[in-house]
């Protein structure tokens, strides 16, 4: 629900005019970026305009993050900065930090409203004069690849994670709403859609209650339906648990090799079974490795990326070496490394044997070095392969850069390449962390 300050709320007739201007800022994950875009499109559709960079805005919307202590700190910094730069603006703050610490957010300078529940977004827009509440987005400001939120909420209780506290309700979006949104994005020129959610692999779980297993809706069904949409585009899956990469999902990836990117971001967090148990994760290192091996057998040179926490309470050198080992065995080309950040009210924050900051830093440096090595090895294996490339930047000389289907940046030199082209290119070399290709 909304958390108001100052005893009043900005009414539509005060701001909803063709001259009212807005600024939006987003911290955190793809879901946050999607939700900010939803709010932005609703306001623009009601007659608001984007404030120029050097102009003050009438309304600022800040979408916050609380995944780590750093997320909290950055959220507060952004709120204060937006107030300094837009001293007369109304500041509306939403997002996970706003949900977790609404009173602290409300006390920050300039904040007029705190949205503590993402399900209140339609009501928020209505209060600011939006009559036609958008059911999905039409674009993603400044990006070539569009995020599509397909579900919200997480039912798991990992001992380190605050997200189930701030997004506790599991809710999947209806197929038709998602498919219509994907069609709209394709019609608007997007060549890649990235399916995202708080727990992507649990898409459809809420639909399946009380139904026989033969009638369940799974993520694989959604991906297949998206692949059957006409158009020259591709779909990518965002973060997913390795054990939720089901055989049915792998079959869809095999069936539509030109549509589904052979890249999976599987959440490892640790390679130590002992630490995984302390984290209250639901799978072992063997489960993760075995599932990734199934993917390797089914797809040609798939790309894997991951999240890894270093310095979890009680993590020994042997535990850390297990994490390095699982990264080597799977061959991650990208590792999002996070030093453990204790979140108040989570069990891990109260565990004994907290790891000193200097050890976290040392282990983090080792992970970064390993990541560079694994990335170089994977990129070298792609030399001679043909990859699908989405062009995201072209300079005056005809040099172009973009993201390949395997989540690797590729540079090509060609005078006949345009921004947003979806091309098949041959990889001719790999150096300095970048692939070079030719049409």
N, C-alpha and C positions, 0 to 999 in steps of 0.2 A: 504494500500500500504506500501511498505518498506520505512523505514527512515534510510538513510545511514549516517555514520559519517566518517570523515577522507577523504571523497571524492572518495573512491574506495570500491569495493566489492571483497571479496575473491572469486576467480574463481575456477571452478572445478579442473583444472589441477594443481592448487596449493595444493589442499588438498585431492582430491578424489583418494586415493591410499590405498593399503592394510595395510599400517602402520599408517594411520591417525586415531587418537583416539578421542572419544567423551565422554562427560558427560552430563547428563540431570538432571534438577531439576524442580519439579512441586510444585506450591502452589495452594491451592484452591480446587475447586469442582471436581466431577467425570468427567465432560466434559473436564476440563483442563487435567486431568490425561490421558484420552483417547487420546486427541490431541497430548500430548507429546509422547505417545506410537506410534502414527502414524508417527510422525517425526523420532523417534528413529528407528523404523523398516525400514523406507525408507533409512536412512543413513547406517544402518547395511547391508541392501541388496545391497547397492552400494559399499561395501568393507571396510567401516569404522569398527573399533573395539571398544569395551567398554574399557575405561581406568580403570585400577585397582584403588582402593581407594587411595593408596599411590603414584600414578603416576600423572604427569601432563597430561592434555588433550590438543589436538590441537584445538578442537572445543567444546564449552560449549553452551548448549541451556537451557535457563531459561524461564519457563512458569509462568507468574505472575498472581496475584489476586488483585482485587480492591474492593471487596464487603464491606470492612470496612477500617477505617484508619489503623488498625493493619495490614491488608493485604498489603496496600501500604508500610508500614514500613518494614515488613518482606521481601517484594520483593526487596527493596533497599538493605537490609542487605545481602540477598542471592547473589545479583549481585556483591556487593563489596567483599564478601567472596570468590566467585568463581574466581574473578580476582586475589585476593591475593594468592589463592592456585594454580592458573593456570596462571601465569603472562604473558606467551607468547601465550595464547589461544585467538582465536577469540570468542567473546561473542555475541550470537544472543539472543535477548530478545523478547518474544512474550507474549500473554495473555492480560487480561483485563486491567491491570495497564499500560502495554505498549501502548494499544490503547488509554487510557484516558490521559496519560501524556507522549507522545513520546519524547518531547524535554527534559524533566527532566530525562527520562531514558537514552536518547542518551548522556547526559552530564556525566553520571556515568563512573567511570574508567573502561577501557577495552572494553566498548560496541562498537561493530563494525556495528551492524545492529539492527534495531527495526522493528518488524513486527506489523503493526497496524490493520491488518484485517486478521482474521483467514482464509478467503477464499484465501489468498496469500500463504498458506502452500505448495500447489503443485509447485508454482513458486519458493519458497524458496528451496525446495528439488531439483528442476531442476538446480538451480544455484550452488548447491553443488554436482553436478554430478549424481543425481539420475535419471535414465532413466525410470525405471518402477515405476511410482508413485503408492503407495498402495491405494487400494480402500477399506479401512477398516483395522483392525488389526488382527493379528494371535495369540496374547497372551497379557498378562499384567504382566510386570516384577515384580516378587516377590509376586504375588497374586494368590490365589486359585479361586477367583470369578472375572469374567471378566466384564468390563463395555462396553456397546454397545451404542454409541451415535446415537440416532434416529432422532433428530431434533436440530435446533439451533435458537436462537433469541426469543425475547419476545416483544409483542405488547402492553402490559399493561404499565400503567404509575403510579405505586404505588409511593406515594409521597416521600418515603425514599430511593428508589432503584436507583442505578446508572447503573444497568445492561442493561436496554433498550437503554441507550446511547452508550454503548460499544459493544452491540450485538443487533442491531436494526432490522436486516433482518430476518424475519421468513422463515425458510427453512427446510422442512422435507426430509429425505433421502428416496429414492425409496425402496419399499418393497423388491425387489429382491436383492438389495445390502445388506440390513440388514440380510435377510435370509441366503444369502451366507456367510456372516461374522459369523453368529451364527453357521452354520454348520462347518465352519473352526475351530472355537474355540472349539466346541465339539470334533471334530476329533483330536484336539491338547490336549485333556484331561481335559478341563474345565467342571465342573459339575454344575456351576451356572453362568448365564448371568444376568446382571443388566441393564435394559433399562433406559437410562438417556438422558436428554436434558435440555436446558435452561428453556423451558416451556413444559414439557412432555405431559401434557394433551391437548396441542394444536397440537399434531402430526396429520398431514393430513389436517390442516386448509388451507394451501396454495394449496393443491391439489383440494380442493372442490369449489374454486371460479367459479361461473357460472354454476355449476352443480346442478341438482335437489337433494333434500335431500336424496332421495332413492339411489343415486349414490355416496354419500359421503364416504370418507375413514376416519376411526376413529382409535384411539389407540386400541380399542377392536379387530378390524380386524387384526391388526399387531400381537397382543398377541396370538390370536387364530392360526394364521399361524405359529408362532414360536412353539406353543405347538404341532402342527402336525408334526414337525420335529422329525425324529426317533432318539432315543438315551436316555441314562440314565442321565438326567440333569433336572434342574429346572430354572425358570425365576422369577426374582423379579423386581418390579417397584420401581424406585427411587422417588424423591420428586414430589408430585402432589397436585393440589388443590382439596379439598374435593368435591366440586361441580362438578368436572370433573371425579370423580369416577362414571361413568354412570351405569345405570342398565345393559346395554349391556356388559360393562366391568366386572361387578359383575357376570353376567351369565357365562362369560368365566372362571372366577375364580372358580365358582361352577362346571363347566363342566370338568375342568382339575385340581382337587385338589392335584394331585401328581406332577403337573408341575408348577403351579403358587403359589408362596409363599403367604400364608394368612397374609401378612404384608403390611401396607400402611403407607408411610410417608406423612401425610397431613399437608399442610402449614397453620398454624393458625395465627401466628404473634401477635394477640391480641384476647382476649375474650370479649372485650368491644365494643359494637356497635358504641359508640361515637368515640373511637380511630380508629376503622376500617374505619369509614367515613373519618377521618382526614388522614388516610393512603391511601385513595382512593382505598381501596379494594372493590371487586365487590359483596361481600356476607356478610350476617349477622351471628352472633353466632348461631342463630337458624338453618340457612342453613347448617352450618358445623356440628352441633350436630345431626341434622336429618339425614344427609347423612351417618355419621358414624354409627348411629343406624340401618340404612338400611343394612349396611355391617355386623353389628353384628347379625342381624336376618338371613342373608343369609349364613354366614360362621361360622364355629365352632371356638370360642375363637380367633378371629383374633387379631393380634398385631397392635398397632398404635404408631407411633412416630411422632414428630412434630418439627417445628421451632417456637420460641417465642421471640419476642422483648420486653425487659423491659426498661422503662424509655423513651418511645416515648414522644415528646413534648406535654405537657399538661396532661400527664397521672396522674390521681389522685389516691388516695388509693382505692377508689371505682372501678375505671377502672382496677387497678391491681388485686383487688379481683375478678373481672369478669374473668380475665385471669386465675387465679388460679382455679376458679370454672369450666371453660370449660375443663381444664386439668383433673379435678376430674371426671367430667361427662363422658368424653370420655375414660379416663383411660390410658393415654399415658405411655408406658413402657420406653420411651426414649424421653427426651426433649432437643433439641439443643437450649440453651438459649443464646441470644445475647443482651448485653447492646446497646441501640440505639447509632449508630455512624453517626454523620451528614456528609453526602457526599456533597461536594461543587457542586453547580448547581442544586441540587434537592430541591423541595419545602420545604421538612421537615427541611432542614438545616437552613432555614430562618424563621421558625415558632417561635412565641413567646413562653414563658413558657418552655424553655429548662430545662430539669431535671438535677440537680446537680449530679456529679459523685458518691458522697457518697450514695445518695438515690438509684441510679442504682445498686450499689454494694450490698446494703442491700436487695433490691428486688431480685437481682440475687441469693443471698444466700438462700432466701426463696424458690425460684423456685427449686434450687438444692435439698433442703430438701424434697420438695414435690415430686420431681422426684424419689428420693430414696424410698419414701413410696409407690408410685404408682407402681414402678418396682417390689418391694417386693410383693405387693398384686397380681400383674399379674402373676409373677413367681409362687407364691403359688397356683394359680388357675390351673397351668399347671401340677401339681403333679398328677401322674396317667395317664396322656395323653401320647400318642405315637407321637413323633415328628420326622421329617426328619432332619438328621444332616449331614452337610458337614464337614468332618474331615480336620482340617487345621494344626494340630500339634500333633506329637506323640513322647513321650520321651522314653528313653531306658527301663523304667519299664513297658511300655505298657499303660501308662496313656495318654489319648487323649483329645484334646479340639477342638471345632469347633463351627460353626454358624448354628443354627437351622432355620427351615423354618419360624419361628416366630421371627426372629431377636434377639434371646437370645443365649448367650454363654452357651454351655453345656460341662460338663466334664464327661468322662466315663473311667472306668478301664477295659480294655480287652486286652489280649495278641494277639488277632486275628484282630486287627484294623490297617489299613494302612492309611498313608497320602493320602488325596483326595478321600477317600471312601465316598459314599453317603448311609447313613444307616437310618433305622428306629429304634429309641431307645425309651425306656419307661422312663419317668421322675419319679425318686423315691424320690427326695427331692429338696428343694430350700433354699439355705442359702448363706449369704455373697455376695449377688448379682450374684449368679451363680447357674445354674441348674445342678444337678447330674443325670446321666442316666445310663441305662443298655441296652445291646443289647437284 
